[in-house]
Amino acid sequence: MIAILDLGIGNLFSIKRSFERIGREAKICAGISELRRSDALVLPGVGNFSWSLRKLESIRGAISELILDDHVPVLGICLGMQLLFSASEEGPGDGLNAIPGIVKRFPRNLRVPHMGWNNLIIVGWSPIMDGITERDYFYFAHSYYAAPEDERVVVAKTEYGVIFPSIISSGNIFGVQFHPEKSWKPGERIIRNFVKIIRR
């Protein structure tokens, strides 16, 4: 089962439909028992860093165990990717720290949120990127971006005033700063690639 973590945010069902469109069932989950039965975990991506951490508090230990101890594949989407990091300039609270680093706000001279279509600068490879090229465009909507301590986890970047990580990959951990569920065929390719990773 693919578990989509229920953070009470608006894009849960569009993420669920993106898996169903390729023939894979996904379930929106909030309970520890459901999460522990999952083959993969999706952290969805709309909202505030600190608020989302409060929503996670009761199941935080189970999530960390799944990701760090059981090595269950996890896909963080937009804010969900940022929650995988240690902390954020958006507000107080410790992130999941699955990827050491902080989440930074775009410089004040840039218009935020960075919203709309943008492409990738590919700097590495990961199975989550199979078939993705720099000609593909993805839909972004965010005011903050991740800054990992170890640049080797970054496999693609995007430019918006600054160059920021747009895809990260480390073992069973994958994160995309854009919204694959809103990114047409390239986004569907990301979802398909994640499903293939789960089957390995």
N, CA, C and O of each residue as an XYZ file, in Angstrom:
800
protein
N       0.834     -1.192      0.000
C       0.000      0.000      0.000
C       0.875      1.252      0.000
O       1.870      1.322      0.722
N       0.506      2.217     -0.797
C       1.143      3.529     -0.780
C       0.335      4.411      0.157
O      -0.849      4.653     -0.077
N       0.970      4.892      1.214
C       0.298      5.729      2.202
C       0.598      7.197      1.915
O       1.758      7.607      1.891
N      -0.449      7.982      1.700
C      -0.318      9.430      1.562
C      -0.645     10.026      2.922
O      -1.762      9.880      3.417
N       0.315     10.687      3.517
C       0.149     11.178      4.870
C      -0.890     12.287      4.917
O      -0.789     13.266      4.178
N      -1.877     12.140      5.773
C      -2.961     13.105      5.889
C      -2.540     14.245      6.811
O      -2.529     14.103      8.034
N      -2.198     15.370      6.205
C      -1.850     16.563      6.969
C      -2.981     17.580      6.953
O      -2.803     18.719      7.385
N      -4.152     17.170      6.453
C      -5.292     18.069      6.405
C      -5.127     19.195      5.414
O      -5.628     20.298      5.633
N      -4.427     18.928      4.323
C      -4.172     19.968      3.322
C      -4.829     19.609      1.998
O      -5.293     18.486      1.802
N      -4.863     20.584      1.091
C      -5.761     20.508     -0.040
C      -5.393     19.613     -1.199
O      -6.266     19.286     -2.003
N      -4.132     19.197     -1.328
C      -3.777     18.465     -2.539
C      -3.731     16.957     -2.337
O      -3.195     16.241     -3.183
N      -4.281     16.463     -1.233
C      -4.240     15.032     -0.957
C      -4.906     14.224     -2.063
O      -4.352     13.232     -2.537
N      -6.087     14.651     -2.467
C      -6.851     13.841     -3.414
C      -6.280     13.921     -4.818
O      -6.393     12.962     -5.582
N      -5.663     15.053     -5.179
C      -5.025     15.125     -6.497
C      -3.803     14.219     -6.549
O      -3.514     13.635     -7.593
N      -3.079     14.092     -5.431
C      -1.953     13.149     -5.379
C      -2.473     11.719     -5.469
O      -1.920     10.896     -6.200
N      -3.519     11.432     -4.736
C      -4.126     10.095     -4.770
C      -4.558      9.731     -6.195
O      -4.320      8.616     -6.659
N      -5.189     10.677     -6.875
C      -5.638     10.422     -8.254
C      -4.459     10.214     -9.195
O      -4.563      9.456    -10.159
N      -3.342     10.879     -8.925
C      -2.183     10.722     -9.812
C      -1.645      9.298     -9.760
O      -1.135      8.802    -10.765
N      -1.744      8.632     -8.623
C      -1.362      7.220     -8.540
C      -2.429      6.336     -9.185
O      -2.101      5.373     -9.879
N      -3.685      6.656     -8.963
C      -4.769      5.846     -9.522
C      -4.787      5.893    -11.043
O      -5.156      4.914    -11.692
N      -4.388      7.037    -11.619
C      -4.360      7.149    -13.085
C      -3.376      6.181    -13.719
O      -3.538      5.820    -14.885
N      -2.359      5.753    -12.980
C      -1.394      4.797    -13.544
C      -1.637      3.391    -12.990
O      -0.792      2.505    -13.114
N      -2.808      3.209    -12.376
C      -3.210      1.873    -11.959
C      -2.678      1.415    -10.627
O      -2.639      0.213    -10.365
N      -2.262      2.340     -9.769
C      -1.729      1.969     -8.459
C      -2.574      2.614     -7.363
O      -2.769      3.830     -7.348
N      -3.062      1.800     -6.465
C      -3.899      2.309     -5.382
C      -3.041      3.015     -4.341
O      -1.949      2.562     -4.000
N      -3.556      4.130     -3.847
C      -2.911      4.853     -2.756
C      -3.999      5.225     -1.754
O      -5.139      5.502     -2.127
N      -3.627      5.228     -0.485
C      -4.596      5.484      0.572
C      -4.145      6.660      1.420
O      -2.978      6.749      1.802
N      -5.071      7.560      1.712
C      -4.786      8.677      2.598
C      -4.843      8.168      4.029
O      -5.866      7.637      4.463
N      -3.746      8.330      4.763
C      -3.602      7.710      6.079
C      -3.211      8.739      7.136
O      -2.514      9.716      6.859
N      -3.681      8.486      8.350
C      -3.293      9.336      9.469
C      -2.905      8.523     10.693
O      -2.307      9.062     11.625
N      -3.235      7.229     10.710
C      -2.992      6.402     11.886
C      -1.690      5.628     11.799
O      -1.232      5.277     10.711
N      -1.101      5.369     12.949
C       0.173      4.664     13.012
C       0.057      3.256     12.429
O       0.948      2.817     11.702
N      -1.026      2.545     12.737
C      -1.166      1.165     12.266
C      -1.227      1.110     10.742
O      -0.652      0.209     10.130
N      -1.917      2.066     10.127
C      -1.980      2.112      8.663
C      -0.610      2.403      8.075
O      -0.197      1.774      7.101
N       0.084      3.352      8.665
C       1.406      3.715      8.153
C       2.370      2.536      8.229
O       3.160      2.320      7.310
N       2.310      1.787      9.303
C       3.239      0.670      9.472
C       2.953     -0.477      8.521
O       3.811     -1.339      8.330
N       1.769     -0.513      7.917
C       1.453     -1.538      6.920
C       1.811     -1.096      5.501
O       1.610     -1.851      4.549
N       2.332      0.106      5.356
C       2.551      0.672      4.030
C       3.854      0.186      3.399
O       4.827     -0.121      4.088
N       3.841      0.125      2.058
C       5.035     -0.219      1.282
C       5.817      1.021      0.890
O       6.989      0.939      0.525
N       5.155      2.179      0.967
C       5.787      3.442      0.594
C       4.994      4.572      1.237
O       3.826      4.413      1.590
N       5.650      5.703      1.378
C       5.055      6.847      2.051
C       5.202      8.083      1.173
O       6.262      8.331      0.598
N       4.116      8.856      1.079
C       4.153     10.132      0.358
C       3.840     11.242      1.348
O       2.806     11.212      2.016
N       4.738     12.225      1.443
C       4.508     13.418      2.259
C       4.021     14.520      1.333
O       4.795     15.004      0.507
N       2.765     14.932      1.444
C       2.207     15.914      0.502
C       2.713     17.315      0.762
O       3.458     17.557      1.712
N       2.298     18.239     -0.096
C       3.034     19.471     -0.110
C       2.363     20.809     -0.242
O       2.708     21.558     -1.157
N       1.415     21.164      0.624
C       0.900     22.532      0.644
C       0.748     22.926      2.106
O       0.234     22.146      2.908
N       1.193     24.142      2.464
C       0.989     24.586      3.837
C       2.224     25.198      4.452
O       3.153     25.606      3.754
N       2.220     25.255      5.775
C       3.268     25.908      6.559
C       4.107     24.857      7.282
O       3.570     23.870      7.785
N       5.407     25.065      7.333
C       6.342     24.101      7.924
C       6.000     23.808      9.384
O       5.851     22.643      9.755
N       5.873     24.838     10.217
C       5.635     24.631     11.646
C       4.266     24.014     11.899
O       4.131     23.120     12.734
N       3.262     24.483     11.190
C       1.908     23.937     11.346
C       1.881     22.459     10.988
O       1.250     21.661     11.681
N       2.563     22.090      9.906
C       2.593     20.692      9.479
C       3.310     19.815     10.496
O       2.912     18.672     10.723
N       4.374     20.347     11.111
C       5.076     19.580     12.147
C       4.156     19.291     13.333
O       4.211     18.209     13.917
N       3.318     20.252     13.684
C       2.374     20.014     14.783
C       1.381     18.916     14.415
O       1.009     18.103     15.262
N       0.951     18.892     13.155
C       0.039     17.843     12.700
C       0.714     16.470     12.728
O       0.054     15.445     12.897
N       2.023     16.465     12.562
C       2.791     15.214     12.520
C       3.146     14.673     13.905
O       3.564     13.522     14.034
N       2.982     15.493     14.930
C       3.581     15.189     16.224
C       3.230     13.798     16.746
O       4.106     13.095     17.249
N       1.972     13.390     16.637
C       1.553     12.119     17.231
C       2.087     10.905     16.473
O       2.138      9.804     17.021
N       2.486     11.102     15.211
C       2.961      9.970     14.405
C       4.405     10.170     13.939
O       4.912      9.413     13.111
N       5.043     11.175     14.471
C       6.405     11.499     14.038
C       7.361     10.319     14.230
O       8.159     10.015     13.343
N       7.280      9.654     15.390
C       8.168      8.528     15.656
C       7.982      7.408     14.666
O       8.955      6.809     14.205
N       6.723      7.115     14.329
C       6.434      6.047     13.366
C       6.971      6.401     11.982
O       7.499      5.539     11.280
N       6.837      7.668     11.590
C       7.341      8.106     10.281
C       8.864      7.967     10.224
O       9.408      7.443      9.253
N       9.537      8.433     11.255
C      10.998      8.335     11.290
C      11.451      6.879     11.251
O      12.426      6.546     10.578
N      10.750      6.023     11.965
C      11.089      4.599     11.972
C      10.939      3.997     10.580
O      11.802      3.244     10.128
N       9.843      4.330      9.903
C       9.625      3.812      8.552
C      10.732      4.253      7.603
O      11.266      3.453      6.835
N      11.067      5.542      7.669
C      12.027      6.102      6.711
C      13.463      5.690      7.040
O      14.196      5.221      6.170
N      13.854      5.869      8.297
C      15.263      5.732      8.669
C      15.649      4.331      9.098
O      16.786      3.913      8.878
N      14.727      3.591      9.709
C      15.052      2.245     10.196
C      14.598      1.152      9.226
O      15.350      0.223      8.931
N      13.360      1.271      8.732
C      12.825      0.245      7.833
C      13.144      0.523      6.366
O      12.940     -0.341      5.514
N      13.645      1.728      6.066
C      14.049      2.119      4.705
C      12.894      1.982      3.701
O      13.091      1.581      2.554
N      11.704      2.320      4.160
C      10.546      2.357      3.270
C      10.710      3.546      2.315
O      11.058      4.638      2.764
N      10.467      3.363      1.005
C      10.585      4.493      0.073
C       9.635      5.624      0.449
O       8.464      5.389      0.746
N      10.144      6.849      0.433
C       9.338      8.017      0.758
C       9.522      9.058     -0.331
O      10.632      9.289     -0.810
N       8.407      9.687     -0.717
C       8.433     10.770     -1.698
C       7.863     12.014     -1.032
O       6.682     12.053     -0.687
N       8.703     13.031     -0.852
C       8.246     14.314     -0.332
C       7.949     15.261     -1.473
O       8.770     15.431     -2.374
N       6.777     15.879     -1.443
C       6.329     16.776     -2.508
C       6.216     18.190     -1.957
O       5.449     18.435     -1.026
N       6.975     19.121     -2.525
C       6.978     20.538     -2.167
C       7.233     20.698     -0.670
O       8.349     20.426     -0.226
N       6.257     21.125      0.128
C       6.454     21.217      1.569
C       6.851     19.863      2.148
O       7.645     19.802      3.087
N       6.309     18.778      1.599
C       6.662     17.445      2.060
C       8.146     17.160      1.917
O       8.734     16.495      2.770
N       8.757     17.653      0.853
C      10.203     17.541      0.701
C      10.906     18.362      1.784
O      11.892     17.900      2.359
N      10.418     19.562      2.068
C      11.050     20.427      3.063
C      10.966     19.830      4.468
O      11.873     20.025      5.278
N       9.883     19.103      4.761
C       9.733     18.470      6.074
C      10.799     17.406      6.322
O      11.075     17.065      7.472
N      11.398     16.879      5.258
C      12.449     15.877      5.397
C      13.745     16.472      5.946
O      14.639     15.734      6.360
N      13.854     17.812      5.952
C      15.075     18.476      6.381
C      15.039     18.779      7.882
O      14.077     18.434      8.568
N      16.076     19.416      8.374
C      16.264     19.581      9.823
C      15.447     20.723     10.402
O      14.907     20.596     11.501
N      15.347     21.833      9.687
C      14.676     23.024     10.202
C      14.350     23.941      9.030
O      14.814     23.729      7.910
N      13.536     24.974      9.310
C      13.137     25.893      8.251
C      13.099     27.322      8.772
O      12.749     27.565      9.926
N      13.463     28.261      7.911
C      13.329     29.674      8.224
C      11.868     30.106      8.263
O      11.565     31.216      8.700
N      10.962     29.246      7.814
C       9.541     29.603      7.803
C       8.956     29.654      9.215
O       7.985     30.370      9.460
N       9.545     28.896     10.143
C       9.008     28.902     11.497
C       9.736     27.905     12.376
O      10.580     27.146     11.898
N       9.409     27.905     13.667
C      10.096     27.031     14.625
C       9.706     25.577     14.468
O       8.694     25.246     13.851
N      10.529     24.719     15.038
C      10.255     23.287     15.032
C      11.330     22.512     14.309
O      11.917     22.994     13.341
N      11.583     21.308     14.784
C      12.561     20.431     14.157
C      11.887     19.609     13.073
O      10.861     18.972     13.309
N      12.474     19.628     11.876
C      11.991     18.772     10.808
C      12.315     17.317     11.090
O      12.827     16.985     12.159
N      12.020     16.457     10.142
C      12.253     15.022     10.324
C      13.737     14.672     10.316
O      14.124     13.605     10.793
N      14.570     15.561      9.780
C      16.027     15.392      9.759
C      16.456     14.114      9.034
O      17.508     13.549      9.332
N      15.645     13.668      8.091
C      16.050     12.545      7.248
C      17.163     12.973      6.301
O      18.006     12.165      5.911
N      17.157     14.250      5.937
C      18.218     14.867      5.141
C      18.721     16.076      5.931
O      17.987     17.057      6.052
N      19.939     16.048      6.470
C      20.435     17.207      7.220
C      20.519     18.448      6.338
O      20.989     18.395      5.201
N      20.054     19.560      6.887
C      20.067     20.817      6.156
C      18.907     21.684      6.600
O      18.066     21.251      7.387
N      18.862     22.913      6.094
C      17.790     23.826      6.464
C      17.013     24.254      5.220
O      17.473     24.121      4.086
N      15.831     24.767      5.482
C      14.974     25.288      4.416
C      15.021     26.807      4.504
O      14.758     27.383      5.560
N      15.361     27.457      3.383
C      15.573     28.904      3.364
C      14.477     29.616      2.579
O      13.853     29.044      1.684
N      14.260     30.874      2.935
C      13.338     31.698      2.172
C      14.060     32.279      0.965
O      15.253     32.575      1.034
N      13.338     32.442     -0.143
C      13.921     33.127     -1.284
C      14.322     34.539     -0.868
O      13.696     35.123      0.016
N      15.370     35.099     -1.502
C      15.790     36.460     -1.175
C      14.637     37.459     -1.297
O      13.740     37.296     -2.124
N      14.681     38.486     -0.461
C      13.582     39.455     -0.372
C      13.349     40.215     -1.675
O      12.263     40.751     -1.898
N      14.362     40.263     -2.529
C      14.195     41.008     -3.782
C      13.422     40.213     -4.834
O      13.104     40.747     -5.896
N      13.113     38.938     -4.549
C      12.381     38.119     -5.508
C      10.896     38.103     -5.178
O      10.501     38.132     -4.013
N      10.098     38.056     -6.207
C       8.661     37.930     -6.004
C       8.354     36.498     -5.580
O       8.765     35.545     -6.242
N       7.633     36.355     -4.476
C       7.247     35.024     -3.993
C       5.729     34.981     -3.837
O       5.099     36.008     -3.586
N       5.149     33.805     -3.983
C       5.844     32.540     -4.232
C       6.366     32.418     -5.662
O       5.864     33.055     -6.588
N       7.380     31.585     -5.809
C       7.782     31.138     -7.145
C       6.660     30.234     -7.630
O       6.500     29.112     -7.150
N       5.891     30.728     -8.577
C       4.695     30.000     -8.992
C       4.644     29.907    -10.512
O       4.783     30.905    -11.219
N       4.440     28.687    -10.996
C       4.317     28.476    -12.425
C       5.282     27.408    -12.919
O       5.832     26.629    -12.141
N       5.469     27.393    -14.223
C       6.235     26.324    -14.871
C       7.703     26.686    -14.963
O       8.063     27.820    -15.281
N       8.547     25.698    -14.680
C       9.988     25.896    -14.773
C      10.631     24.541    -15.079
O      10.042     23.484    -14.852
N      11.839     24.608    -15.593
C      12.516     23.349    -15.953
C      13.625     23.025    -14.970
O      13.810     23.720    -13.970
N      14.350     21.974    -15.262
C      15.378     21.456    -14.371
C      16.766     21.653    -14.948
O      16.954     21.720    -16.162
N      17.731     21.745    -14.050
C      19.143     21.631    -14.397
C      19.589     20.305    -13.771
O      19.696     20.206    -12.549
N      19.842     19.310    -14.579
C      20.166     17.988    -14.060
C      21.639     17.926    -13.680
O      22.514     18.192    -14.504
N      21.905     17.571    -12.423
C      23.284     17.549    -11.922
C      23.696     16.162    -11.431
O      24.838     15.969    -11.015
N      22.792     15.214    -11.474
C      23.082     13.857    -11.037
C      22.027     12.920    -11.593
O      21.247     13.291    -12.470
N      22.012     11.696    -11.072
C      20.999     10.741    -11.535
C      20.406     10.001    -10.358
O      21.070      9.746     -9.354
N      19.143      9.664    -10.507
C      18.410      8.876     -9.522
C      17.311      8.139    -10.270
O      16.847      8.629    -11.299
N      16.876      6.972     -9.786
C      15.777      6.277    -10.471
C      14.482      7.083    -10.515
O      13.626      6.820    -11.359
N      14.324      8.059     -9.624
C      13.120      8.897     -9.663
C      13.093      9.776    -10.912
O      12.044     10.303    -11.281
N      14.262      9.935    -11.569
C      14.380     10.818    -12.734
C      14.425     10.069    -14.057
O      14.665     10.684    -15.096
N      14.207      8.795    -14.049
C      14.299      8.009    -15.286
C      13.391      8.600    -16.356
O      12.187      8.748    -16.148
N      13.974      8.934    -17.501
C      13.202      9.494    -18.607
C      12.957     10.986    -18.537
O      12.337     11.546    -19.440
N      13.429     11.649    -17.484
C      13.249     13.098    -17.330
C      14.439     13.825    -17.955
O      15.588     13.417    -17.781
N      14.153     14.902    -18.684
C      15.215     15.690    -19.321
C      15.081     17.157    -18.924
O      14.104     17.558    -18.293
N      16.062     17.933    -19.299
C      16.029     19.372    -19.024
C      15.021     20.101    -19.898
O      14.779     21.292    -19.699
N      14.438     19.415    -20.853
C      13.378     20.013    -21.681
C      12.001     19.889    -21.033
O      11.043     20.511    -21.491
N      11.898     19.098    -19.981
C      10.621     18.911    -19.297
C      10.365     20.063    -18.324
O      11.278     20.545    -17.653
N       9.111     20.487    -18.265
C       8.724     21.560    -17.362
C       7.796     21.018    -16.273
O       6.995     20.113    -16.507
N       7.928     21.601    -15.067
C       7.159     21.176    -13.903
C       6.530     22.387    -13.232
O       6.999     23.515    -13.379
N       5.465     22.129    -12.498
C       4.718     23.224    -11.865
C       5.197     23.444    -10.434
O       5.178     22.527     -9.613
N       5.627     24.676    -10.145
C       6.138     25.057     -8.836
C       5.189     26.044     -8.159
O       4.517     26.833     -8.824
N       5.144     25.987     -6.817
C       4.408     26.975     -6.021
C       5.006     26.971     -4.616
O       4.565     26.205     -3.759
N       6.006     27.820     -4.373
C       6.695     27.794     -3.080
C       7.453     29.095     -2.846
O       7.851     29.780     -3.788
N       7.643     29.418     -1.580
C       8.400     30.602     -1.165
C       9.699     30.240     -0.461
O      10.510     31.116     -0.161
N       9.901     28.949     -0.195
C      11.083     28.461      0.511
C      11.705     27.319     -0.289
O      11.034     26.670     -1.090
N      12.989     27.086     -0.061
C      13.673     26.015     -0.777
C      14.674     25.340      0.164
O      15.161     25.954      1.114
N      14.966     24.093     -0.107
C      15.853     23.308      0.754
C      17.320     23.588      0.433
O      17.694     23.804     -0.719
N      18.138     23.578      1.486
C      19.586     23.738      1.347
C      20.257     22.610      2.137
O      20.547     22.779      3.322
N      20.505     21.467      1.498
C      21.095     20.331      2.218
C      22.548     20.576      2.587
O      23.268     21.299      1.899
N      22.965     19.954      3.693
C      24.375     20.039      4.083
C      25.266     19.319      3.076
O      26.381     19.763      2.800
N      24.780     18.220      2.532
C      25.543     17.419      1.579
C      24.940     17.604      0.181
O      23.855     17.099     -0.108
N      25.643     18.319     -0.664
C      25.144     18.616     -2.012
C      24.975     17.361     -2.862
O      24.307     17.402     -3.894
N      25.571     16.250     -2.440
C      25.483     15.032     -3.242
C      24.066     14.467     -3.302
O      23.769     13.645     -4.168
N      23.195     14.889     -2.404
C      21.805     14.404     -2.450
C      21.001     15.124     -3.527
O      19.892     14.703     -3.855
N      21.542     16.194     -4.075
C      20.827     16.981     -5.085
C      21.083     16.392     -6.467
O      22.231     16.291     -6.901
N      20.017     16.006     -7.154
C      20.181     15.436     -8.492
C      19.620     16.349     -9.579
O      19.889     16.142    -10.762
N      18.838     17.363     -9.183
C      18.373     18.355    -10.145
C      18.157     19.679     -9.422
O      17.781     19.712     -8.250
N      18.400     20.758    -10.137
C      18.215     22.108     -9.601
C      17.330     22.907    -10.554
O      17.091     22.514    -11.696
N      16.856     24.035    -10.046
C      16.036     24.941    -10.845
C      16.448     26.366    -10.509
O      16.849     26.654     -9.381
N      16.350     27.252    -11.486
C      16.737     28.643    -11.268
C      15.512     29.541    -11.140
O      14.630     29.537    -11.998
N      15.472     30.304    -10.063
C      14.492     31.374     -9.887
C      15.161     32.442     -9.021
O      14.977     32.475     -7.804
N      15.926     33.298     -9.657
C      16.713     34.284     -8.920
C      17.941     33.664     -8.290
O      19.040     34.208     -8.403
N      17.771     32.548     -7.636
C      18.857     31.713     -7.136
C      18.670     30.327     -7.743
O      17.601     30.003     -8.261
N      19.711     29.520     -7.673
C      19.605     28.131     -8.129
C      19.389     27.264     -6.898
O      20.215     27.249     -5.985
N      18.271     26.541     -6.879
C      17.895     25.782     -5.686
C      17.649     24.316     -6.051
O      17.370     24.015     -7.211
N      17.747     23.405     -5.087
C      17.482     21.987     -5.358
C      16.000     21.760     -5.685
O      15.119     22.205     -4.950
N      15.746     21.078     -6.773
C      14.357     20.757     -7.120
C      14.061     19.266     -7.071
O      12.895     18.874     -7.016
N      15.097     18.421     -7.089
C      14.931     16.988     -6.822
C      16.086     16.533     -5.945
O      17.252     16.797     -6.241
N      15.743     15.842     -4.856
C      16.771     15.242     -4.006
C      16.573     13.729     -3.976
O      15.462     13.231     -4.155
N      17.663     13.013     -3.747
C      17.610     11.556     -3.718
C      18.729     11.050     -2.818
O      19.898     11.386     -3.011
N      18.354     10.230     -1.824
C      19.342      9.640     -0.931
C      18.807      8.308     -0.436
O      17.958      8.267      0.454
N      19.304      7.216     -1.013
C      18.817      5.899     -0.617
C      17.337      5.743     -0.912
O      16.920      5.824     -2.067
N      16.541      5.519      0.124
C      15.096      5.338     -0.034
C      14.325      6.650      0.027
O      13.095      6.651     -0.007
N      15.049      7.773      0.117
C      14.418      9.085      0.317
C      14.471      9.886     -0.977
O      15.532     10.071     -1.572
N      13.289     10.360     -1.401
C      13.179     11.157     -2.621
C      12.331     12.393     -2.319
O      11.362     12.327     -1.563
N      12.707     13.506     -2.915
C      11.934     14.726     -2.723
C      11.919     15.553     -3.987
O      12.919     15.642     -4.699
N      10.763     16.166     -4.264
C      10.630     17.062     -5.416
C      10.017     18.370     -4.923
O       9.022     18.362     -4.199
N      10.613     19.487     -5.316
C      10.109     20.784     -4.874
C       8.865     21.197     -5.659
O       8.082     22.023     -5.190
N       8.685     20.643     -6.820
C       7.516     20.951     -7.655
C       6.363     20.003     -7.306
O       6.484     19.135     -6.442
N       5.251     20.198     -8.003
C       4.065     19.365     -7.809
C       3.911     18.412     -9.001
O       3.421     18.829    -10.050
N       4.314     17.158     -8.866
C       4.156     16.232     -9.999
C       2.694     16.008    -10.364
O       2.378     15.773    -11.530
N       1.802     16.077     -9.382
C       0.379     15.849     -9.648
C      -0.249     16.963    -10.482
O      -1.374     16.823    -10.961
N       0.485     18.082    -10.660
C       0.005     19.197    -11.474
C       0.875     19.418    -12.707
O       0.725     20.424    -13.401
N       1.777     18.490    -12.981
C       2.804     18.713    -13.999
C       2.652     17.845    -15.241
O       3.637     17.558    -15.921
N       1.427     17.426    -15.540
C       1.119     16.709    -16.766
C       2.007     15.489    -16.945
O       2.302     14.788    -15.977
N       2.436     15.230    -18.182
C       3.172     13.994    -18.472
C       4.506     13.883    -17.735
O       4.824     12.804    -17.236
N       5.303     14.958    -17.646
C       6.540     14.835    -16.872
C       6.279     14.490    -15.405
O       7.015     13.702    -14.812
N       5.242     15.074    -14.826
C       4.896     14.744    -13.457
C       4.435     13.307    -13.313
O       4.767     12.631    -12.339
N       3.664     12.843    -14.296
C       3.233     11.444    -14.286
C       4.438     10.511    -14.362
O       4.439      9.440    -13.757
N       5.458     10.919    -15.103
C       6.676     10.110    -15.196
C       7.349      9.986    -13.827
O       7.845      8.914    -13.477
N       7.370     11.066    -13.055
C       7.930     11.015    -11.702
C       7.145     10.025    -10.844
O       7.736      9.216    -10.129
N       5.829     10.087    -10.913
C       4.979      9.171    -10.139
C       5.227      7.731    -10.571
O       5.351      6.845     -9.725
N       5.299      7.488    -11.875
C       5.570      6.129    -12.374
C       6.924      5.632    -11.883
O       7.064      4.473    -11.493
N       7.905      6.502    -11.904
C       9.239      6.108    -11.440
C       9.231      5.737     -9.959
O       9.907      4.797     -9.543
N       8.466      6.480     -9.173
C       8.388      6.151     -7.745
C       7.733      4.793     -7.549
O       8.170      4.011     -6.704
N       6.702      4.509     -8.310
C       6.046      3.192     -8.224
C       7.021      2.077     -8.600
O       7.020      1.019     -7.971
N       7.847      2.302     -9.614
C       8.841      1.309     -9.989
C       9.843      1.075     -8.868
O      10.259     -0.058     -8.628
N      10.228      2.144     -8.185
C      11.152      2.021     -7.058
C      10.544      1.161     -5.957
O      11.237      0.343     -5.353
N       9.264      1.341     -5.696
C       8.579      0.577     -4.647
C       8.616     -0.913     -4.969
O       8.741     -1.745     -4.070
N       8.506     -1.248     -6.260
C       8.426     -2.651     -6.675
C       9.758     -3.356     -6.622
O       9.793     -4.584     -6.698
N      10.851     -2.641     -6.496
C      12.177     -3.267     -6.519
C      12.450     -4.075     -5.266
O      13.523     -4.663     -5.132
